[in-house]
Amino acid sequence: MGYTSRQTMTKFTAKNTAPVDVLVVGDHPCAYLAAALLAHKSDLRIVLAPVAGASAEDRLVAFNPAMFDLHPLLAGLKQKLPVTQIYGLNFLSDLAETASDHRVKSAVACVARLSDVRDRFAKMFANVLDEKGIETLPPTPVRVLRIDEHGLQIAIGKHTLRARAVILATTEIEDEKKLIGRPESWGPDVLHRFTMAFCKSARHLNLTERALMPMSLDLRGQLHWGWLLPGDGEFQLIVEQPIEKTTATSGQELLTHWVAVLKSHFILGKNFEIPAAAIHTLDIPLAGALAHEGVANRTLLIGPAGGFYSACGEEIYPACWSAIFAADVMKKALKETHLQDALNPYRHKWRTTLGDYLRGPHQNLRFLLPLVYRNPAMTARIAEAILLSKSVVR
């Protein structure tokens, strides 16, 4: 395990603490993007450290295809990342005879495995990192030991390094909340539980070639949401509910109900059953960045660490956006005398742009639900609000 800069190579040893400008921590796709952006057109000394135990889950995610246009470094992914394209939403009521859909000519969402996205990002940006002599360390435990006016002392496995600043893209660092100054926990108004079932065969699924994404806005009349994400010969069922509602209705109960709704609309075959081993839960801080600080002690929080999930559960696009902003602010801050103060523009920058995307549709969906099934214009507006964060009121 070693660190290399453009001019020098410094081995990590117990006696020799390697000095770096920025340590990027995490195994989320946005961590690889942040490291590549920091290296791009700079001579910064950077280390990328995936964290042991924090690998991307093997699940399907839907993301905004505008992600490919966020930065020139991302454009090359468009032809290389295996995705299933989605051409709209198919809203399904609990009543079998009530449904509506919104379809467009161009893809409005892409579906891929999160692990595939991560691996493609790592491979795509390896050339950038190698060209600059920046090494990606093997997944290993990472701990923040201390912070002072000169930087952070960080243990990576059995060795230590000193970093002037950190970009953090994971929640899997021991004691990072206390030392870095991150809030201890997400509030119940932010945290939502996603219960998922990943199905490795699509033989029970009935969708057209230019697929719409089946979705419910009101499972069991409780405004709980449900999705079916179609992949390449596979699919994933997802239901979402606020964390405080899980005591009244378990996620597994809600998922079973969603399957029944999909069967009643002939999206799933009548013989389909959820494999018990395929069900798992994930607690996600929807729009968490709006409720929490994105700037900690010499640290910028991106992706999962900052709660960059949209109110509709989308994470890849806002996570990449946060990485781009963080890299830009960090490059400028490292040139300033007071680094911590110079990191503050990160907060302002994403709040004035990405903040609106994270909020998603604010409107009272219970009031609008009848119109979704009666009015094509309202169906389109709700679909665009969910997929693209456009306002329902225009």
C-alpha positions as CSV (number, residue, x, y, z in Angstrom):
1,M,0.0,0.0,0.0
2,G,1.5,3.3,-1.0
3,Y,0.8,6.9,-1.9
4,T,2.2,8.5,-5.0
5,S,2.1,12.2,-6.1
6,R,3.0,13.5,-9.5
7,Q,6.6,14.2,-8.4
8,T,7.2,11.8,-5.5
9,M,6.3,8.5,-4.0
10,T,5.8,8.2,-0.2
11,K,5.2,4.8,1.4
12,F,2.7,4.5,4.3
13,T,4.7,3.3,7.3
14,A,4.2,3.5,11.0
15,K,7.2,5.8,11.3
16,N,6.6,8.0,8.3
17,T,3.3,9.8,8.2
18,A,2.5,10.6,4.6
19,P,1.4,14.2,4.0
20,V,-1.5,14.6,1.5
21,D,-3.6,17.5,0.5
22,V,-7.0,15.7,0.3
23,L,-8.1,12.3,1.5
24,V,-11.2,11.1,-0.3
25,V,-13.0,8.5,1.7
26,G,-15.7,6.1,0.5
27,D,-16.6,3.5,-2.1
28,H,-19.7,5.3,-3.5
29,P,-19.4,6.3,-7.2
30,C,-19.2,9.9,-6.2
31,A,-16.0,9.3,-4.2
32,Y,-14.2,8.1,-7.4
33,L,-15.6,11.2,-9.3
34,A,-14.5,13.6,-6.5
35,A,-10.9,12.1,-6.6
36,A,-10.7,12.4,-10.4
37,L,-12.0,16.0,-10.3
38,L,-9.4,17.0,-7.7
39,A,-6.7,15.4,-9.8
40,H,-7.9,17.0,-13.0
41,K,-5.7,19.9,-14.0
42,S,-4.0,20.1,-10.6
43,D,-0.9,18.9,-8.8
44,L,-2.7,18.2,-5.6
45,R,-1.5,15.2,-3.5
46,I,-4.6,13.0,-3.2
47,V,-5.4,9.6,-1.7
48,L,-8.6,7.7,-2.4
49,A,-9.5,5.3,0.4
50,P,-12.5,3.0,0.0
51,V,-13.7,1.9,3.5
52,A,-13.9,-1.8,4.4
53,G,-17.5,-2.9,4.8
54,A,-18.9,0.1,2.9
55,S,-19.2,-1.3,-0.6
56,A,-22.2,-0.4,-2.7
57,E,-25.1,-2.8,-2.1
58,D,-26.1,-5.1,-4.9
59,R,-29.4,-3.3,-5.7
60,L,-30.9,-1.5,-8.6
61,V,-31.1,2.3,-8.6
62,A,-32.8,4.7,-11.0
63,F,-31.0,7.9,-11.8
64,N,-31.5,11.0,-13.9
65,P,-29.7,10.7,-17.3
66,A,-28.7,14.3,-17.0
67,M,-25.9,12.9,-14.8
68,F,-23.9,12.3,-17.9
69,D,-24.0,16.0,-18.7
70,L,-22.9,17.3,-15.3
71,H,-19.2,17.3,-16.2
72,P,-17.1,16.4,-19.3
73,L,-15.4,13.6,-17.3
74,L,-18.9,11.9,-17.0
75,A,-19.8,12.1,-20.7
76,G,-17.7,9.0,-21.5
77,L,-19.9,6.9,-19.2
78,K,-22.9,7.3,-21.4
79,Q,-22.0,4.6,-23.8
80,K,-20.1,2.4,-21.3
81,L,-22.5,2.1,-18.4
82,P,-25.0,-0.8,-18.8
83,V,-28.4,0.7,-18.1
84,T,-32.1,0.0,-18.7
85,Q,-33.8,3.1,-20.1
86,I,-37.1,4.3,-18.7
87,Y,-39.5,6.3,-20.8
88,G,-42.0,7.5,-18.2
89,L,-44.1,6.4,-15.2
90,N,-47.1,4.1,-14.9
91,F,-49.1,5.2,-11.9
92,L,-51.0,2.3,-10.3
93,S,-53.9,2.7,-7.8
94,D,-54.7,0.0,-5.3
95,L,-57.9,-0.4,-7.4
96,A,-57.2,-2.7,-10.3
97,E,-59.3,-0.6,-12.7
98,T,-57.5,2.7,-11.9
99,A,-54.2,3.6,-13.5
100,S,-52.6,6.3,-15.7
101,D,-49.3,6.8,-17.4
102,H,-46.9,9.4,-18.7
103,R,-44.7,8.4,-21.7
104,V,-42.1,10.4,-23.6
105,K,-39.9,9.7,-26.6
106,S,-36.5,10.1,-24.8
107,A,-35.4,8.3,-21.7
108,V,-36.2,10.2,-18.5
109,A,-34.5,7.7,-16.2
110,C,-31.9,5.0,-16.3
111,V,-31.8,1.9,-14.1
112,A,-28.5,0.1,-13.2
113,R,-27.0,-1.9,-10.4
114,L,-25.4,0.4,-7.9
115,S,-22.4,-1.9,-7.7
116,D,-22.0,-1.8,-11.5
117,V,-22.2,2.0,-11.4
118,R,-19.5,2.1,-8.7
119,D,-17.2,-0.4,-10.6
120,R,-17.7,1.5,-13.9
121,F,-16.8,4.8,-12.2
122,A,-13.7,3.2,-10.6
123,K,-12.6,1.8,-14.0
124,M,-13.4,5.0,-15.9
125,F,-11.5,7.3,-13.6
126,A,-8.5,4.9,-13.1
127,N,-6.8,6.5,-16.0
128,V,-7.1,10.0,-14.6
129,L,-5.9,8.9,-11.2
130,D,-3.0,6.8,-12.7
131,E,-1.9,9.7,-14.9
132,K,-1.6,11.9,-11.8
133,G,0.1,9.1,-9.8
134,I,-2.9,8.9,-7.4
135,E,-3.3,5.5,-5.8
136,T,-6.6,4.0,-4.8
137,L,-6.0,2.0,-1.6
138,P,-7.5,-1.4,-0.9
139,P,-10.7,-1.3,1.2
140,T,-9.5,-1.1,4.7
141,P,-10.7,0.4,8.1
142,V,-10.3,4.2,8.3
143,R,-10.3,6.2,11.5
144,V,-9.9,9.9,12.3
145,L,-7.4,10.1,15.2
146,R,-7.2,13.8,15.8
147,I,-7.8,17.2,14.2
148,D,-5.8,20.4,14.8
149,E,-5.0,23.6,13.0
150,H,-2.7,21.8,10.6
151,G,-5.0,19.1,9.4
152,L,-6.3,15.6,10.3
153,Q,-4.3,12.6,11.5
154,I,-6.0,9.5,10.0
155,A,-5.4,5.8,10.5
156,I,-5.7,3.7,7.4
157,G,-5.4,0.1,8.5
158,K,-2.2,-0.1,10.7
159,H,-0.7,3.0,9.3
160,T,-1.3,6.8,9.5
161,L,-1.3,9.8,7.3
162,R,-1.8,13.5,7.7
163,A,-4.3,15.2,5.4
164,R,-5.0,18.9,5.1
165,A,-8.6,18.2,4.3
166,V,-11.1,15.3,3.7
167,I,-13.9,14.7,1.3
168,L,-16.2,12.1,2.9
169,A,-18.6,9.9,0.9
170,T,-19.4,7.3,3.4
171,T,-21.0,6.9,6.9
172,E,-18.7,4.0,7.8
173,I,-15.8,5.7,9.7
174,E,-15.3,5.0,13.4
175,D,-15.8,8.0,15.6
176,E,-16.1,10.3,12.6
177,K,-19.2,11.9,13.9
178,K,-17.6,13.1,17.1
179,L,-14.2,14.1,15.7
180,I,-15.2,15.6,12.4
181,G,-18.3,17.3,13.9
182,R,-21.0,15.5,11.9
183,P,-24.5,15.3,13.6
184,E,-24.9,12.1,15.6
185,S,-28.1,10.9,13.8
186,W,-30.7,11.8,11.2
187,G,-34.1,13.0,12.6
188,P,-37.3,10.9,12.2
189,D,-38.7,13.6,9.8
190,V,-35.8,12.9,7.4
191,L,-35.2,9.1,7.7
192,H,-37.3,6.9,5.5
193,R,-37.2,3.1,5.3
194,F,-36.9,1.4,2.0
195,T,-37.9,-2.3,1.9
196,M,-36.6,-4.0,-1.2
197,A,-36.8,-7.4,-3.0
198,F,-34.2,-8.0,-5.7
199,C,-35.4,-10.6,-8.2
200,K,-32.8,-12.1,-10.5
201,S,-35.2,-13.4,-13.1
202,A,-37.7,-11.3,-15.1
203,R,-39.9,-14.2,-16.3
204,H,-42.8,-13.1,-14.2
205,L,-42.6,-9.5,-15.4
206,N,-44.8,-8.0,-18.1
207,L,-43.4,-4.8,-19.5
208,T,-43.1,-3.4,-23.0
209,E,-39.7,-2.9,-24.7
210,R,-39.7,0.9,-24.1
211,A,-40.5,0.4,-20.5
212,L,-42.4,2.6,-18.1
213,M,-41.6,2.4,-14.4
214,P,-44.6,1.1,-12.4
215,M,-45.2,3.3,-9.4
216,S,-47.7,3.8,-6.6
217,L,-48.2,7.1,-4.7
218,D,-50.6,5.8,-2.1
219,L,-50.1,2.2,-1.0
220,R,-52.9,1.2,1.4
221,G,-54.2,4.7,1.4
222,Q,-51.2,5.9,3.5
223,L,-49.2,7.9,0.9
224,H,-46.5,5.2,1.0
225,W,-44.7,4.9,-2.3
226,G,-43.9,1.8,-4.3
227,W,-41.6,1.2,-7.3
228,L,-40.7,-1.6,-9.7
229,L,-37.3,-1.0,-11.2
230,P,-36.7,-3.1,-14.4
231,G,-33.2,-4.2,-15.1
232,D,-31.4,-6.4,-17.6
233,G,-33.2,-9.7,-17.1
234,E,-34.0,-8.8,-13.5
235,F,-36.1,-6.4,-11.5
236,Q,-36.4,-4.9,-8.0
237,L,-39.4,-4.1,-5.9
238,I,-39.2,-1.2,-3.5
239,V,-41.6,0.3,-1.0
240,E,-40.9,3.5,1.0
241,Q,-42.4,4.8,4.2
242,P,-41.4,7.3,6.9
243,I,-39.4,5.6,9.6
244,E,-42.0,6.4,12.3
245,K,-44.7,4.6,10.2
246,T,-42.9,1.3,10.2
247,T,-44.3,0.3,13.7
248,A,-47.9,0.4,12.4
249,T,-47.1,-1.4,9.1
250,S,-43.9,-3.4,8.6
251,G,-42.0,-2.9,5.4
252,Q,-42.5,-6.6,4.5
253,E,-46.3,-6.2,4.8
254,L,-46.2,-3.1,2.6
255,L,-44.0,-4.9,0.0
256,T,-46.5,-7.9,0.0
257,H,-49.3,-5.4,-0.7
258,W,-47.3,-3.8,-3.5
259,V,-46.9,-7.2,-5.1
260,A,-50.7,-7.7,-4.9
261,V,-51.3,-4.4,-6.6
262,L,-48.8,-5.2,-9.4
263,K,-50.6,-8.5,-10.0
264,S,-54.0,-6.9,-10.1
265,H,-52.6,-4.6,-12.9
266,F,-51.1,-7.6,-14.7
267,I,-47.5,-6.2,-14.3
268,L,-46.5,-9.3,-12.4
269,G,-47.7,-12.8,-13.1
270,K,-50.2,-14.4,-10.7
271,N,-47.7,-17.1,-9.7
272,F,-45.0,-14.7,-8.6
273,E,-43.9,-14.9,-5.0
274,I,-41.2,-12.8,-3.3
275,P,-38.2,-14.9,-2.3
276,A,-37.8,-14.4,1.4
277,A,-34.0,-14.3,1.1
278,A,-34.3,-11.4,-1.5
279,I,-35.9,-9.0,1.0
280,H,-33.8,-6.4,2.8
281,T,-34.2,-2.9,4.2
282,L,-32.3,0.3,3.9
283,D,-32.9,3.5,5.9
284,I,-32.2,6.5,3.7
285,P,-32.2,10.2,4.8
286,L,-34.3,11.7,2.0
287,A,-33.2,15.2,1.3
288,G,-31.0,14.9,4.4
289,A,-28.5,17.5,3.1
290,L,-31.2,20.1,3.6
291,A,-31.5,19.3,7.3
292,H,-27.8,18.7,8.1
293,E,-24.5,20.6,7.8
294,G,-22.5,19.8,4.6
295,V,-19.3,21.3,6.0
296,A,-17.6,19.6,9.0
297,N,-14.1,20.1,10.5
298,R,-11.8,20.4,7.4
299,T,-14.3,18.0,5.7
300,L,-16.8,18.3,3.0
301,L,-19.7,15.7,3.1
302,I,-20.8,14.4,-0.3
303,G,-23.2,11.6,-1.4
304,P,-24.3,9.3,1.5
305,A,-22.3,11.2,4.1
306,G,-24.2,14.4,3.4
307,G,-27.6,12.8,2.8
308,F,-27.6,13.7,-0.9
309,Y,-30.7,11.7,-1.7
310,S,-33.6,13.4,-3.4
311,A,-37.1,13.3,-1.8
312,C,-38.0,10.7,-4.4
313,G,-35.1,8.4,-3.5
314,E,-32.7,9.2,-6.4
315,E,-29.1,9.3,-5.3
316,I,-26.6,9.0,-8.2
317,Y,-27.3,12.3,-9.8
318,P,-27.3,14.5,-6.6
319,A,-24.3,12.6,-5.2
320,C,-22.3,13.3,-8.4
321,W,-23.5,16.9,-8.3
322,S,-22.3,17.2,-4.7
323,A,-18.9,15.7,-5.6
324,I,-18.4,18.3,-8.4
325,F,-19.2,21.2,-6.1
326,A,-17.0,19.8,-3.3
327,A,-14.0,19.3,-5.6
328,D,-14.3,22.8,-7.0
329,V,-14.6,24.4,-3.5
330,M,-11.8,22.2,-2.1
331,K,-9.3,23.2,-4.8
332,K,-9.9,26.9,-4.1
333,A,-9.9,26.5,-0.3
334,L,-6.5,24.8,-0.3
335,K,-5.0,28.0,-1.6
336,E,-6.4,30.1,1.2
337,T,-4.8,30.8,4.6
338,H,-7.9,29.8,6.6
339,L,-9.0,26.6,5.0
340,Q,-12.0,26.0,7.2
341,D,-13.6,29.3,6.4
342,A,-12.8,28.8,2.7
343,L,-14.9,25.6,2.7
344,N,-18.1,27.4,3.6
345,P,-19.0,28.3,-0.1
346,Y,-19.7,24.6,-0.6
347,R,-22.9,24.9,1.6
348,H,-24.1,28.0,-0.3
349,K,-23.3,26.6,-3.7
350,W,-25.4,23.4,-3.5
351,R,-28.2,24.9,-1.5
352,T,-28.8,27.5,-4.2
353,T,-28.9,24.9,-7.0
354,L,-29.1,21.3,-5.9
355,G,-31.3,22.2,-2.9
356,D,-34.4,22.5,-5.1
357,Y,-33.7,19.1,-6.7
358,L,-33.4,17.4,-3.3
359,R,-36.7,18.8,-2.1
360,G,-38.7,17.2,-5.0
361,P,-42.5,17.8,-5.2
362,H,-43.6,19.8,-2.1
363,Q,-47.3,19.8,-3.0
364,N,-50.0,18.0,-1.1
365,L,-50.1,14.8,-3.1
366,R,-53.2,13.5,-1.3
367,F,-55.1,16.4,-2.8
368,L,-53.7,15.8,-6.2
369,L,-54.1,12.0,-6.3
370,P,-57.5,12.0,-8.0
371,L,-56.2,14.3,-10.7
372,V,-53.3,11.9,-11.5
373,Y,-55.8,9.3,-12.8
374,R,-58.2,11.8,-14.5
375,N,-56.1,14.5,-16.0
376,P,-53.2,13.7,-18.5
377,A,-51.6,17.1,-17.9
378,M,-51.5,16.4,-14.1
379,T,-50.2,12.9,-14.7
380,A,-47.3,14.4,-16.7
381,R,-46.6,17.1,-14.1
382,I,-46.4,14.6,-11.2
383,A,-44.2,12.3,-13.3
384,E,-41.8,15.1,-14.1
385,A,-41.8,16.3,-10.5
386,I,-40.8,12.8,-9.4
387,L,-38.2,12.1,-12.1
388,L,-36.8,15.5,-12.8
389,S,-37.8,17.6,-9.8
390,K,-39.9,20.0,-11.8
391,S,-42.7,21.9,-10.0
392,V,-46.2,20.6,-10.2
393,V,-47.6,24.1,-10.1
394,R,-46.8,26.0,-13.4
